[in-house]
Amino acid sequence: GNWCSGAGMTGGRINRFNIVKQSKDYDQHGDYVRHWLPELRDVPTEFVHEPWKMNQFQQMEYGCKLGVDYPNPIVPPFYPKQQGGGGRKNGRGAGRNRGKNPNRGRGQRQDMKSLPKGHIRMK
């Protein structure tokens, strides 16, 4: 693979790995999760990928108390924003960065410098 692109250094879109989405996409019924996390074996499929969504009564019912049998999330779970109607798919509005730097290309990272137009001579 392209390590520079994979590390997010090319200035294109930002990829965020969503473990819950990947888990639901590739382990729909939670068999893999239950195999490697036996504390979730009795948790229904509805909660097996997101056990922190269980209320305290469900935790007692399924024998999986958060913070005791299974750890609480270390960071808040990431939920992508839903795209509203209209506009472009990537959420960028036309003219959002107009006037700031005419040399900056579309999608270029803000911390990258644009080279001046013209020829650059290397010695």
Disulfide bonds with the S-S distance in Angstrom:
none
